[in-house]
Protein backbone atom coordinates (compact mmCIF):
# COMPACT_ATOMS: atom_id res chain seq x y z
CA UNK A 1 0.00 0.00 0.00
CA UNK A 2 2.88 2.34 0.76
CA UNK A 3 4.38 1.62 -2.69
CA UNK A 4 1.07 2.46 -4.41
CA UNK A 5 0.78 5.77 -2.52
CA UNK A 6 4.32 6.72 -3.47
CA UNK A 7 3.73 5.89 -7.15
CA UNK A 8 0.54 7.98 -7.25
CA UNK A 9 2.16 10.93 -5.52
CA UNK A 10 5.29 10.89 -7.75
CA UNK A 11 3.76 12.50 -10.95
CA UNK A 12 2.19 15.21 -8.87
CA UNK A 13 5.49 16.13 -7.31
CA UNK A 14 7.26 15.95 -10.70
CA UNK A 15 4.73 18.26 -12.39
CA UNK A 16 4.98 20.62 -9.46
CA UNK A 17 8.76 20.73 -9.79
CA UNK A 18 8.39 21.28 -13.60
CA UNK A 19 6.15 24.30 -13.17
CA UNK A 20 8.46 25.64 -10.52
CA UNK A 21 11.39 25.41 -12.99
CA UNK A 22 9.35 27.05 -15.74
CA UNK A 23 8.52 30.09 -13.66
CA UNK A 24 10.99 32.94 -13.84
CA UNK A 25 12.83 34.33 -10.91
CA UNK A 26 10.12 36.88 -10.10
CA UNK A 27 7.63 34.06 -9.55
CA UNK A 28 5.42 34.64 -12.60
CA UNK A 29 4.94 32.43 -15.65
CA UNK A 30 5.66 33.61 -19.25
CA UNK A 31 2.50 34.70 -21.07
CA UNK A 32 1.25 32.72 -24.05
CA UNK A 33 1.66 34.33 -27.49
CA UNK A 34 -1.56 36.12 -28.41
CA UNK A 35 -3.33 35.59 -31.75
CA UNK A 36 -3.57 39.32 -32.23
CA UNK A 37 -0.80 41.48 -33.67
CA UNK A 38 1.01 43.35 -30.91
CA UNK A 39 1.71 47.03 -31.25
CA UNK A 40 5.25 48.31 -31.63
CA UNK A 41 5.26 49.81 -28.15
CA UNK A 42 4.60 46.65 -26.16
CA UNK A 43 2.96 47.07 -22.78
CA UNK A 44 4.63 45.19 -19.98
CA UNK A 45 3.24 44.08 -16.67
CA UNK A 46 4.70 45.05 -13.36
CA UNK A 47 6.62 41.74 -13.38
CA UNK A 48 8.22 42.41 -16.80
CA UNK A 49 6.14 39.90 -18.84
CA UNK A 50 4.64 40.93 -22.18
CA UNK A 51 0.88 41.43 -21.88
CA UNK A 52 -1.75 41.02 -24.63
CA UNK A 53 -2.61 44.07 -26.69
CA UNK A 54 -6.26 45.06 -26.67
CA UNK A 55 -7.40 45.57 -30.27
CA UNK A 56 -9.07 48.86 -31.07
CA UNK A 57 -10.99 50.06 -34.14
CA UNK A 58 -7.89 51.46 -35.84
CA UNK A 59 -5.87 48.23 -35.61
CA UNK A 60 -6.23 46.24 -38.88
CA UNK A 61 -7.15 42.58 -38.64
CA UNK A 62 -5.96 39.88 -41.05
CA UNK A 63 -9.39 40.00 -42.78
CA UNK A 64 -9.62 43.81 -42.99
CA UNK A 65 -8.28 45.59 -46.11
CA UNK A 66 -6.41 48.82 -45.54
CA UNK A 67 -7.23 51.93 -47.55
CA UNK A 68 -4.34 51.25 -49.92
CA UNK A 69 -5.53 47.69 -50.58
CA UNK A 70 -9.18 48.63 -51.26
CA UNK A 71 -9.96 48.97 -55.00
CA UNK A 72 -12.81 51.09 -56.30
CA UNK A 73 -14.98 49.11 -58.70
CA UNK A 74 -15.87 50.94 -61.93
CA UNK A 75 -19.42 52.18 -62.20
CA UNK A 76 -21.66 51.77 -65.25
CA UNK A 77 -21.14 55.39 -66.26
CA UNK A 78 -17.36 55.16 -66.03
CA UNK A 79 -17.32 51.92 -68.05
CA UNK A 80 -19.53 53.43 -70.77
CA UNK A 81 -17.40 56.56 -70.94
CA UNK A 82 -14.24 54.47 -71.20
CA UNK A 83 -15.74 52.34 -73.98
CA UNK A 84 -16.87 55.43 -75.88
CA UNK A 85 -13.37 56.85 -75.60
CA UNK A 86 -11.84 53.65 -76.98
CA UNK A 87 -14.24 53.65 -79.93
CA UNK A 88 -13.53 57.31 -80.67
CA UNK A 89 -9.78 56.68 -80.55
CA UNK A 90 -10.13 53.71 -82.90
CA UNK A 91 -12.06 55.77 -85.47
CA UNK A 92 -9.47 58.56 -85.17
CA UNK A 93 -6.85 56.05 -86.24
CA UNK A 94 -9.05 54.68 -89.06
CA UNK A 95 -10.55 57.73 -90.80
CA UNK A 96 -11.65 55.74 -93.85
CA UNK A 97 -13.87 53.53 -91.69
CA UNK A 98 -15.30 56.58 -89.93
CA UNK A 99 -16.33 58.15 -93.25
CA UNK A 100 -17.83 54.87 -94.44
CA UNK A 101 -19.94 54.44 -91.30
CA UNK A 102 -21.06 58.07 -91.47
CA UNK A 103 -22.15 57.72 -95.08
CA UNK A 104 -23.89 54.41 -94.42
CA UNK A 105 -26.07 55.98 -91.73
CA UNK A 106 -26.58 59.35 -93.41
CA UNK A 107 -30.04 58.35 -94.64
CA UNK A 108 -31.28 58.09 -91.04
CA UNK A 109 -31.48 61.87 -90.76
CA UNK A 110 -32.95 62.58 -94.20
CA UNK A 111 -36.57 63.36 -94.87
CA UNK A 112 -38.57 60.54 -96.39
CA UNK A 113 -38.97 62.28 -99.74
CA UNK A 114 -35.19 62.78 -99.94
CA UNK A 115 -34.44 59.05 -99.65
CA UNK A 116 -33.57 56.93 -102.67
CA UNK A 117 -35.71 53.94 -103.58
CA UNK A 118 -33.06 51.62 -102.17
CA UNK A 119 -33.02 53.50 -98.84
CA UNK A 120 -36.82 53.45 -98.68
CA UNK A 121 -36.83 49.71 -99.27
CA UNK A 122 -34.27 49.30 -96.52
CA UNK A 123 -36.57 51.16 -94.16
CA UNK A 124 -39.45 48.97 -95.34
CA UNK A 125 -37.51 45.82 -94.45
CA UNK A 126 -36.70 47.23 -91.01
CA UNK A 127 -40.32 48.14 -90.33
CA UNK A 128 -41.49 44.68 -91.49
CA UNK A 129 -39.18 42.98 -89.00
CA UNK A 130 -40.66 44.98 -86.10
CA UNK A 131 -44.21 44.42 -87.36
CA UNK A 132 -43.88 40.61 -87.36
CA UNK A 133 -43.11 40.27 -91.07
CA UNK A 134 -42.16 37.18 -93.04
CA UNK A 135 -38.97 36.87 -95.09
CA UNK A 136 -39.27 35.00 -98.38
CA UNK A 137 -37.34 33.93 -101.47
CA UNK A 138 -39.26 33.35 -104.70
CA UNK A 139 -38.10 31.65 -107.88
CA UNK A 140 -39.84 32.50 -111.15
CA UNK A 141 -40.85 30.13 -113.88
CA UNK A 142 -39.12 30.45 -117.24
CA UNK A 143 -42.17 32.11 -118.77
CA UNK A 144 -42.52 34.76 -116.03
CA UNK A 145 -38.78 35.42 -116.10
CA UNK A 146 -38.84 35.94 -119.85
CA UNK A 147 -41.79 38.34 -119.63
CA UNK A 148 -40.21 40.32 -116.79
CA UNK A 149 -36.88 40.78 -118.54
CA UNK A 150 -38.61 42.02 -121.69
CA UNK A 151 -40.68 44.54 -119.74
CA UNK A 152 -39.62 48.17 -119.44
CA UNK A 153 -39.99 47.89 -115.65
CA UNK A 154 -39.38 44.27 -114.51
CA UNK A 155 -39.89 45.10 -110.83
CA UNK A 156 -43.11 46.96 -111.57
CA UNK A 157 -44.42 44.12 -113.72
CA UNK A 158 -43.82 41.54 -110.99
CA UNK A 159 -45.28 43.83 -108.30
CA UNK A 160 -48.50 44.26 -110.30
CA UNK A 161 -48.69 40.53 -110.83
CA UNK A 162 -48.28 39.84 -107.11
CA UNK A 163 -50.89 42.48 -106.21
CA UNK A 164 -53.37 40.79 -108.54
CA UNK A 165 -52.81 37.37 -106.97
CA UNK A 166 -53.11 38.77 -103.42
CA UNK A 167 -56.40 40.42 -104.33
CA UNK A 168 -57.62 37.12 -105.77
CA UNK A 169 -57.08 35.42 -102.38
CA UNK A 170 -58.65 38.25 -100.37
CA UNK A 171 -55.32 39.69 -99.20
CA UNK A 172 -55.76 43.26 -100.42
CA UNK A 173 -53.48 45.85 -98.83
CA UNK A 174 -50.86 43.56 -97.28
CA UNK A 175 -47.53 45.45 -97.07
CA UNK A 176 -44.79 43.84 -99.15
CA UNK A 177 -41.48 44.63 -100.84
CA UNK A 178 -38.91 42.63 -102.77
CA UNK A 179 -35.49 42.92 -104.37
CA UNK A 180 -34.65 41.21 -107.68
CA UNK A 181 -31.39 39.32 -108.00
CA UNK A 182 -29.50 37.21 -110.52
CA UNK A 183 -27.71 34.25 -108.96
CA UNK A 184 -24.23 33.09 -109.96
CA UNK A 185 -25.88 30.54 -112.22
CA UNK A 186 -27.83 33.33 -113.90
CA UNK A 187 -31.17 32.40 -112.32
CA UNK A 188 -33.60 35.27 -111.88
CA UNK A 189 -35.30 35.32 -108.43
CA UNK A 190 -36.46 37.67 -105.68
CA UNK A 191 -35.97 38.16 -101.94
CA UNK A 192 -38.71 40.01 -100.14
CA UNK A 193 -40.81 40.65 -97.06
CA UNK A 194 -44.53 40.75 -96.33
CA UNK A 195 -46.47 41.66 -93.19
CA UNK A 196 -49.31 39.11 -92.75
CA UNK A 197 -51.46 41.38 -90.55
CA UNK A 198 -53.27 38.35 -89.14
CA UNK A 199 -53.92 36.68 -92.51
CA UNK A 200 -53.23 32.92 -92.84
CA UNK A 201 -49.71 32.17 -94.03
CA UNK A 202 -50.70 29.23 -96.33
CA UNK A 203 -52.99 31.57 -98.31
CA UNK A 204 -50.18 34.11 -98.64
CA UNK A 205 -47.82 31.41 -99.88
CA UNK A 206 -50.31 30.31 -102.55
CA UNK A 207 -50.58 33.89 -103.81
CA UNK A 208 -46.79 34.19 -104.13
CA UNK A 209 -46.47 30.86 -105.92
CA UNK A 210 -49.09 31.89 -108.44
CA UNK A 211 -47.34 35.23 -108.95
CA UNK A 212 -44.03 33.45 -109.58
CA UNK A 213 -45.59 31.12 -112.13
CA UNK A 214 -45.78 27.36 -112.10
CA UNK A 215 -42.32 25.83 -112.21
CA UNK A 216 -42.41 22.11 -113.00
CA UNK A 217 -38.64 21.79 -112.54
CA UNK A 218 -38.50 23.01 -108.93
CA UNK A 219 -41.91 22.26 -107.48
CA UNK A 220 -43.83 24.18 -104.84
CA UNK A 221 -41.39 23.46 -102.00
CA UNK A 222 -38.34 24.89 -103.76
CA UNK A 223 -40.15 27.64 -105.60
CA UNK A 224 -40.98 29.56 -102.41
CA UNK A 225 -39.11 29.57 -99.11
CA UNK A 226 -40.34 31.53 -96.07
CA UNK A 227 -39.17 32.17 -92.51
CA UNK A 228 -39.86 34.58 -89.68
CA UNK A 229 -38.13 37.92 -90.22
CA UNK A 230 -36.00 39.06 -87.27
CA UNK A 231 -33.29 41.36 -88.65
CA UNK A 232 -34.73 43.60 -91.35
CA UNK A 233 -31.53 45.44 -92.16
CA UNK A 234 -29.47 42.24 -92.26
CA UNK A 235 -31.95 40.51 -94.56
CA UNK A 236 -32.00 43.53 -96.85
CA UNK A 237 -28.22 43.34 -97.18
CA UNK A 238 -28.53 39.67 -98.05
CA UNK A 239 -31.26 40.44 -100.60
CA UNK A 240 -29.14 43.10 -102.28
CA UNK A 241 -25.83 41.27 -102.26
CA UNK A 242 -25.94 40.91 -106.06
CA UNK A 243 -27.12 44.44 -106.82
CA UNK A 244 -24.18 45.27 -109.08
CA UNK A 245 -24.72 42.25 -111.31
CA UNK A 246 -28.48 42.77 -111.31
CA UNK A 247 -28.09 46.43 -112.33
CA UNK A 248 -25.93 45.42 -115.28
CA UNK A 249 -28.34 42.69 -116.43
CA UNK A 250 -31.39 44.95 -116.09
CA UNK A 251 -29.51 47.75 -117.85
CA UNK A 252 -30.17 50.30 -115.12
CA UNK A 253 -33.83 49.46 -114.59
CA UNK A 254 -34.92 49.36 -110.95
CA UNK A 255 -34.50 46.08 -109.11
CA UNK A 256 -36.23 46.94 -105.80
CA UNK A 257 -39.87 47.86 -105.23
CA UNK A 258 -42.27 48.41 -102.35
CA UNK A 259 -46.06 48.61 -102.55
CA UNK A 260 -48.11 51.57 -101.30
CA UNK A 261 -49.13 49.93 -98.02
CA UNK A 262 -45.56 49.28 -96.93
CA UNK A 263 -44.43 52.65 -98.30
CA UNK A 264 -46.88 54.49 -96.02
CA UNK A 265 -46.00 52.38 -92.98
CA UNK A 266 -42.24 52.70 -93.57
CA UNK A 267 -42.58 56.47 -94.02
CA UNK A 268 -44.27 56.86 -90.63
CA UNK A 269 -41.73 54.51 -89.08
CA UNK A 270 -38.84 56.53 -90.51
CA UNK A 271 -40.18 59.92 -89.46
CA UNK A 272 -41.01 58.78 -85.93
CA UNK A 273 -37.47 57.59 -85.20
CA UNK A 274 -35.62 60.27 -87.16
CA UNK A 275 -33.51 62.58 -84.94
CA UNK A 276 -35.68 65.43 -83.64
CA UNK A 277 -32.90 67.96 -84.17
CA UNK A 278 -33.09 67.38 -87.91
CA UNK A 279 -36.89 67.37 -88.00
CA UNK A 280 -37.11 70.80 -86.40
CA UNK A 281 -38.30 73.64 -88.64
CA UNK A 282 -38.83 71.25 -91.56
CA UNK A 283 -42.05 71.24 -93.59
CA UNK A 284 -44.28 68.18 -93.14
CA UNK A 285 -43.59 65.37 -95.55
CA UNK A 286 -46.71 64.55 -97.52
CA UNK A 287 -45.15 62.31 -100.11
HUMOUR-V868279 format. One line per field, one symbol per residue. ss: DSSP state (h for helix, s for strand, l for the rest). A space follows every 50 residues. Layout:
BEGIN
ss->???
END
This chain:
BEGIN
ss->lhhhhhhhhhhhhhhhhhhhhhlllllllllllllllllllllsllllls lllllllllllllllllllllllllhhhhhhhhhhhhhhhhhhlhhhhhh hhhhlhhhhllhhhllhhhhhhhhhhhhhhlllssssssllhhhhhhhhh lllhhhhhhhhhhhhhhhlllllllssssssslllllsssssssllllll hhhhhhhhhhhhllllllhhhhhssssslllhhhhhhhhlllhhhhhhhl lllllssslhhhhhhhhhhhhhhllhhhhllllllll
END
